């Protein structure tokens, strides 16, 4: 579990590699027990996870939690498209239909959110873009 070659102390025994990395990254004495290849694999995961959290918080602050949930549903679309185009997986007609429905729902919700009276369109646009970047980081 985690990065450890041997789990002799409580930090190396922690199961979550991201938490373990963030918790122990500043104590160089703990690095000697880490498996180097696993650490190199985990660094991008940590960066993307922190980026997702950062942009999620920006989006929630700008557009609200309800609209963020609608934007975040776009992660299903992004995963489907990435698996089709990058991994060559076949999506059935039902999956493509779901992708188009989710895209339409996100687009209609975003347009309705930006058309609300008293809302600043720049703030809304920043929140929408931050939400989409967050879904890209988590995909």
C-alpha positions in Angstrom: 0.0 0.0 0.0 1.2 3.5 -0.7 4.7 4.2 -1.7 6.5 2.2 0.9 8.8 -0.7 0.2 8.2 -1.9 3.8 5.4 -0.6 6.1 7.4 -0.1 9.3 6.0 3.2 10.5 2.5 4.7 10.5 3.2 7.1 7.6 4.4 4.3 5.3 1.4 2.2 6.3 -1.1 4.8 5.2 -3.2 3.5 2.3 -3.9 6.7 0.4 -0.8 7.6 -1.8 -1.9 11.2 -2.3 -2.4 11.8 1.4 0.8 10.0 2.2 2.7 12.1 -0.4 1.3 15.4 0.8 1.7 14.5 4.5 5.4 13.4 4.2 6.8 15.3 1.3 8.6 17.8 3.5 10.3 15.2 5.7 13.3 14.0 3.7 14.0 11.2 6.2 10.8 9.4 5.2 11.8 9.4 1.5 14.3 6.6 1.9 11.5 4.0 2.4 9.5 5.1 -0.7 9.6 3.2 -3.9 10.9 5.7 -6.5 8.9 4.6 -9.5 5.6 4.8 -7.5 6.4 8.3 -6.4 7.1 9.4 -10.0 3.7 7.9 -11.0 1.9 9.6 -8.1 3.2 13.2 -8.7 0.9 13.8 -11.7 -2.0 12.4 -9.7 -1.3 14.8 -6.8 -1.0 17.7 -9.2 -4.2 16.9 -11.0 -6.1 16.3 -7.8 -5.0 19.6 -6.3 -5.8 21.4 -9.6 -9.3 19.8 -9.6 -9.9 20.9 -6.0 -8.6 24.5 -6.7 -10.8 25.0 -9.8 -13.8 23.3 -8.1 -13.6 25.8 -5.3 -13.3 28.7 -7.7 -16.3 27.5 -9.7 -18.4 26.9 -6.6 -17.6 30.5 -5.4 -18.5 32.0 -8.8 -21.6 30.0 -10.0 -22.9 28.3 -6.9 -23.0 24.6 -5.9 -26.1 23.7 -7.9 -24.6 24.9 -11.2 -21.3 23.4 -10.4 -23.0 20.0 -10.0 -24.5 20.4 -13.5 -21.1 21.4 -14.9 -19.4 18.5 -13.1 -21.7 16.0 -14.7 -19.7 16.8 -17.9 -17.0 14.6 -16.5 -19.0 11.6 -17.8 -18.9 13.1 -21.3 -15.2 13.9 -21.1 -14.4 10.4 -19.9 -16.5 8.9 -22.7 -14.9 11.0 -25.4 -11.4 10.4 -24.1 -11.9 6.7 -23.9 -13.3 6.7 -27.5 -10.7 8.9 -29.1 -7.5 8.1 -27.0 -8.1 4.5 -26.1 -10.1 3.4 -29.2 -13.0 2.0 -27.2 -16.4 1.6 -28.9 -19.3 3.6 -27.5 -22.8 2.2 -28.2 -25.6 4.3 -29.5 -27.0 4.6 -25.9 -23.7 6.0 -24.7 -23.5 8.5 -27.6 -27.1 9.6 -26.8 -26.3 10.1 -23.2 -23.2 12.2 -24.2 -25.3 14.4 -26.4 -28.1 14.8 -23.7 -25.5 15.7 -21.0 -23.8 18.2 -23.4 -27.2 19.8 -24.2 -28.2 20.0 -20.5 -24.9 21.6 -19.5 -25.2 24.1 -22.4 -28.8 25.0 -21.6 -28.1 25.3 -17.9 -25.1 27.6 -18.5 -27.1 29.8 -20.8 -29.9 30.1 -18.3 -27.4 30.8 -15.5 -25.8 33.6 -17.5 -29.2 35.1 -18.4 -30.3 35.5 -14.8 -31.1 39.1 -13.8 -28.5 40.7 -11.6 -25.8 38.2 -12.3 -22.5 39.4 -13.7 -21.7 37.6 -16.9 -18.0 37.8 -16.4 -18.2 36.2 -13.0 -20.5 33.5 -14.3 -18.1 32.8 -17.3 -15.1 32.5 -14.9 -17.1 30.0 -12.8 -18.2 28.0 -15.8 -14.7 27.8 -17.3 -13.2 26.9 -13.9 -15.8 24.1 -13.5 -14.9 22.7 -17.0 -11.2 22.9 -16.1 -12.0 21.0 -12.9 -13.7 18.3 -14.8 -10.8 18.1 -17.2 -8.4 17.6 -14.3 -10.4 14.9 -12.7 -10.8 13.0 -16.0 
